């Protein structure tokens, strides 16, 4: 038997001891840099569903309720966690569920109530929040330490059949509109709806695209069908956004995400895809696992003669979920999507669109709420992204699109 020389053994032992410590030190260094970076640059998020979350919990802007947006155990967003995470400009989603399309005027009424809520929060807490209608507003308010509240309307249903409503909602502070949501509407087809009512845009939808360009409202192509996307790209004079979408490469067959050709086309348009943090948007294996476990649970309940929502089923459901914990993506998965967009379209065409408060209990490990953006920044630093690259991802890319849209509306 041959023995290694004592010197070699010492070197190997030292390497085994030092390398893990070095890796830990590097990880700490990346995290510390990320924490500082999160405080020094503007972080904008393309989609936060706080208004609708507050709406369904009967939030009222009365004195005893004013603390809810400041600190809460519920949801993914509040002021204190946003400040901890360095979030400076969350686009408040004016979310209109598809069922509101069925009753004339209902979608517009809901949109107005949610806009009033966001404005009320800013008015009630002027030392913490401020409304924002352009990048310049965010930049000025960032310098004052305020969190800006720009707004985007998720679902164009409140427009109804009247183009004048685009002027109305722009004046109310809406900076982008997601053309549809879970169902085809009067504007276009949805990625979630197999009806394909219009085979893309409706004739009215084509007018909506032109009028949004004219009014300075960003066009958001999250949720639309592939046909709709390509028709919008062909018609718009302005760059587009996908305010909360991810890459279909990692979720094959999931049309709600964007495929490689679409991402390239969005890049040529000058637009930006803002990565959704929902685990089912990030990793197809998560959705497959959830589907399998749902089928197993329903089969178990059926064998016991129970239905999912009846009280007697509750302990069975609880025990099943405890034995079959949920599967989640992680910070690294989000960075993989960013890497993929950069490889396809370049660093100037990717941003963040978490869908916080909108994807339920499916957020990735390390990005469970708005306090955790530094974890993603640390991962990007570890992968070799420069601080300028990260500033582009966090706000500069979207601000470029936003300013371009506003400039085109002004005839610049």
Buried (B, 14 or more C-beta within 10 A) or exposed (E): EEEEEEEEEEEEEEEEEEEEEEEEEEEEEBBEBBBBBBBEBBBBBBBBBBBBBBBEEEBEBEEEBBEBBBEBEEBBBBBBBBBBBBBBBBBBBBBBBBEBBEEEEBBBEBBBEBBEBBBBBBEBBEEBBBBBBBBEBBBBBBEEEBBBBBBBBBBBBBBBEEBEBBBBBBEBBBBBBBBBBBBBBBBBBBBBBEEEBBEBBBEBBBBBBBBBBBBBBBBBBBBBBBBBBBBBBEBBEBBBBBBBBBBBBBBEEBBBBBBBEBBBBBBEBBBBBBBBBBBBBBBBBBBEBBEEBEEEBEEBBEEEEBEEEEEEBEEBBEEBEEEBEEBBBBBBBBBBBBBBBBEBBEBBBBBBBBBBBBBEEBBBBBBBBBBBBBBBBBBBBBBEBEBEBBBBBBBBBBBBBBBBBBEBBEEE
